[in-house]
Amino acid sequence: MELDLLDVHFDLKKIKPREIEEALEDPFAVRFLPDADRPDGETRYYALGRTVSDRYLFLCFWTDGKNVRVIAARELTDGELKFYDRKYAQFK
């Protein structure tokens, strides 16, 4: 999977590309169905994932199966973190 980080709308100094890759590859990440009702026709996917260093990230991205373009990345909110933890507990 190729990670495309050109023209991003978040600070790559705060969230490193390595952390984005780790969150996307998290085997316990919570991924949501595509948002298909966009006026521009682009399909966006959402994921809640964890990095190796236990940093929890929300990601909004586009993919064609080979390339991933990250549109937004940020820390999880408290509610999102609780949701992730509940889903993670189901896999244990």
N, C-alpha and C positions, 0 to 999 in steps of 0.2 A: 504494500500500500504506500503510495507516494503522498506526502503531506504538503499541501500548497498553502503557504503562509504569505503570499503576496497580497498587498492592499488589505491588511487586516484592520479591524476597528477596535483593537484592544492593545494594551501595552505588552510587547514581547519581553520586556525586562522584568515584569511582574510575574508573568506566566511563560515559562520557557517552552520551546518547541518539544523538548524531551518529555516534559510533564503532559503536554497535550497528547503525544503519542502513547504514553503510559495509560492515561485515562481512557483513550479510545480502545486500547488493547486489554483493559481490565476485564477479566473473565466474568466478573460479577456486576459489570456496569449495567445500569438500567437504561435501555434504549426505547425511545418512543416512536410510534408510527409516524410516517411522513406527514408534514403539513401540506396538504394538496390544494387548499383553497387560496393560493396566493395569486394576486393579479398578474405578476410577472411570469407565472407558470413554472418557476423554479421550485423543486422539491427540496425541502429542508428537513433534516433529521435532528433529533435532540438526544443527548445522552448525559447521564449522571455517572461519573467515574471517579476512581481513586488512583492516585499515583503510588509509586513504590515508597515514597517518603510520607505516606498517609495524608496527602493533600487531596481534598475533594473538589472536583471541578464540574461545572455545568458547561456543556459544549453544544453549540448549534453549528451544523455543518451540512455540506452538500457532498455527495459522492456519486461516482459512476461505476463503482466496484473496484477500480484501480487507483484512482486519485481521490483525495479527500481535501476539500477546501473548507477550512474552518472560518466561519462567519463571525462567531462570538465565543468568548471563553471568559469565565469568571468563577469565583469561589461559590460553593453552594450556600444557599440561605439555610437558616435553622430548620425550616419546614422541609426543604429538599433533603437535608442531611438525615432527618428522621425518616423520611420516605425511603432513602437509600438503605439506611440501617435495617428497616423492616424487611425490605426485599432481600438484603444480604442474609438476614437471619433465616429466611425461608430456604436458602441453599445449603446452610450448615447441616 
